[in-house]
Amino acid sequence: MGTPERSLHTASSLHAFNRYEIKYLAHERDVPALREELNAHMDSDVNSPIGGYPVTSLYYDTQSLRFYWEKIEGLKFRRKLRIRLYGRPSDAVDETPVYVEIKQRVNRVTQKRRVQVSYDVARQLCDGRRDIDVDRTAQPFVNEVSTLIGNLDLRPSVTTGYLREAFVGIDADLGLRVTIDHKIHGRDRDFHFAAEAQNRFIIPPHLCIVEIKANERVPYWVTDMAARMDMSVVRISKYCQSVEAFGMAPRSRLHAREELLTPSIPFESSLVTSGL
């Protein structure tokens, strides 16, 4: 065991997740009914307060946006690198715990691998391209991150942020997880999580993204609920949505359809504070 000071500079053991994912767009006015139905079949995540908790991600990509185009082109194997923060970004300091993650798609399965480190150490690895202290189980993953950053010359591209409500399966649905993401926003500069910078809504605030994540199968009651509530299945990536919202690439077939995005105000000129 290291000292408390050292533990801030040492990556925790590697965490890995394999899941199938289905995404829906839903209207905020339908969320109370959706929440009621989910509560009838699932438990609320113990870390999920009413109204959700903030999630902020800083994505890394090449100058030519290689990871973005791999997603757009639908490659069967593709990856994204990000630093993810759970909690208010305005509170982020060097010692704040964050995750360095590689999220990848292998055919239809989504895989996520990550290590937890302090925010300062994450920036040393991803921005400073420096070696960091890790335990043996995390070393291959950290080496992979370093190789990706060095070989592809990765640099910060955009952030995404939102308020997430999470529900977990019970009984026969133990592998099930459902999340509702509200007020989805991002920015293309001032990448420190606590920067006093404004964000832009990348999905209009009258809409939310509902994600169904399952280890093997999606229960029938979930797809039946989605059909009854007229939720739209979408192939949408928050990262791609942010890239396109800031004009870094033209709108693609993965961009949410215009008829779904029509808000009461022009959402792309709407700003949201960085403290969400």
Rosetta blueprint (number, residue, H / E / L):
1 M L
2 G L
3 T L
4 P H
5 E H
6 R H
7 S H
8 L L
9 H L
10 T E
11 A E
12 S L
13 S L
14 L L
15 H E
16 A E
17 F E
18 N E
19 R E
20 Y E
21 E E
22 I E
23 K E
24 Y E
25 L E
26 A E
27 H E
28 E H
29 R H
30 D H
31 V H
32 P H
33 A H
34 L H
35 R H
36 E H
37 E H
38 L H
39 N H
40 A H
41 H H
42 M E
43 D E
44 S E
45 D L
46 V L
47 N L
48 S L
49 P L
50 I L
51 G L
52 G L
53 Y E
54 P E
55 V E
56 T E
57 S E
58 L E
59 Y E
60 Y E
61 D E
62 T L
63 Q L
64 S L
65 L L
66 R H
67 F H
68 Y H
69 W H
70 E H
71 K H
72 I H
73 E L
74 G L
75 L L
76 K L
77 F E
78 R E
79 R E
80 K E
81 L E
82 R E
83 I E
84 R E
85 L E
86 Y E
87 G L
88 R L
89 P H
90 S H
91 D H
92 A L
93 V L
94 D L
95 E L
96 T L
97 P E
98 V E
99 Y E
100 V E
101 E E
102 I E
103 K E
104 Q E
105 R E
106 V E
107 N L
108 R L
109 V E
110 T E
111 Q E
112 K E
113 R E
114 R E
115 V E
116 Q E
117 V E
118 S E
119 Y H
120 D H
121 V H
122 A H
123 R H
124 Q H
125 L H
126 C H
127 D L
128 G L
129 R L
130 R L
131 D L
132 I L
133 D E
134 V E
135 D L
136 R L
137 T L
138 A L
139 Q H
140 P H
141 F H
142 V H
143 N H
144 E H
145 V H
146 S H
147 T H
148 L H
149 I H
150 G H
151 N H
152 L H
153 D L
154 L L
155 R E
156 P E
157 S E
158 V E
159 T E
160 T E
161 G E
162 Y E
163 L E
164 R E
165 E E
166 A E
167 F E
168 V E
169 G E
170 I L
171 D H
172 A H
173 D H
174 L L
175 G L
176 L L
177 R E
178 V E
179 T E
180 I E
181 D E
182 H E
183 K E
184 I E
185 H E
186 G E
187 R E
188 D L
189 R L
190 D L
191 F L
192 H L
193 F L
194 A L
195 A L
196 E L
197 A L
198 Q L
199 N E
200 R E
201 F E
202 I L
203 I L
204 P L
205 P L
206 H L
207 L E
208 C E
209 I E
210 V E
211 E E
212 I E
213 K E
214 A E
215 N L
216 E L
217 R L
218 V L
219 P L
220 Y H
221 W H
222 V H
223 T H
224 D H
225 M H
226 A H
227 A H
228 R H
229 M L
230 D L
231 M L
232 S E
233 V E
234 V L
235 R L
236 I L
237 S L
238 K H
239 Y H
240 C H
241 Q H
242 S H
243 V H
244 E H
245 A H
246 F L
247 G L
248 M L
249 A L
250 P L
251 R L
252 S L
253 R L
254 L L
255 H L
256 A L
257 R L
258 E H
259 E H
260 L H
261 L H
262 T L
263 P L
264 S L
265 I L
266 P L
267 F H
268 E H
269 S H
270 S L
271 L E
272 V E
273 T L
274 S L
275 G L
276 L L
